[in-house]
Amino acid sequence: MKKELILKLLVLCFVIEIIGELISALYDVPYLVFIFKPFLMPLLAYWYIKSTTKPSKILLYALFFSWFGDVFLMFLAVNPNKMKK
């Protein structure tokens, strides 16, 4: 029962996150990306851990480094002149 409730709450979090990303893209509100984008990979990792009996460490590492790259590139996109050195 508790596991089902957690998974339902995660689905709700995914829906909120997706709506935030879509609003950010459709209405060109860039600061919403800074709010919603960093939550996607941790939500996926948490959902994966809760929905499987034996999570794969390789997949969790891949999600972590994907999250790290997303966040790093998100801040780099704010100031693209830093790459031109």
N, C-alpha and C positions, 0 to 999 in steps of 0.2 A: 504494500500500500504506500509506504513512504517513498520507495523508488519510483513508483508511477507518478506520484505528486511532484517529485523533483524533475522528472522528465517532462511533465506538462508545464512546469514553470520555465524550464529551459526552452521549450518550444515558444512560449510566450515571449521570452527574452529575445529569441531569434526573430520573431515577427516584429517586435519593437525595433530591433537593430536594422532589419531590412527596410522597414518603413523610413527610419531615419536616414539611411544611405540613399534611398530613392528620392526622398524630399531634397536631400543635399544635391543630388545630381540633376533632378528635374528643374529645381528653382534656383540653381547656381548659388547655393549657400555654403561656401567653403568651410566655414567654421564648424558646421555640423559633422564634417568628415573627421575633424579632430576629436569630436566627442564619441562618435559611433564606431569608427573603423578599428580602434585599438581593442574593442571588446569582441570582435568576431572570432579570432583564433582562440582566445581563452575559452569562449563559450563552446566552440567546437571541441576543444580538448576535454573540457569538463563533461560534455555530453558523451563523448567517446568513452571516457573512463567510467561513467555511470552506466552506460548501456552494454558494456561487454564484461565478461567474467575475467578475462586476462588481457589487459590492454598491451598492445605492441609498443615497446620503447622506441623503436625506429619511427613509428608514426607520430608519437608524442614529440620526439626530437624535431621531426619535420614540421609539425605545427608550431613549435616554439621558434624555430629559426625563420619560418614564414612570417610569424607575428613580428619578430625582431626586424626583419627586412621591411615589412609593411610600415612599421612605425618609423624606422630610420628614413625610408624614402619619402614618407609623408612630410617629415620636417625638412628634408632636402629639397622637396618640391616648392616649399615656401620661398627658399632663397636659391634659385638655380645658378647664380653667379659663383657660388662656392665650388662648383664642379669645373669651371673653366680655367682654373689655375694651371 
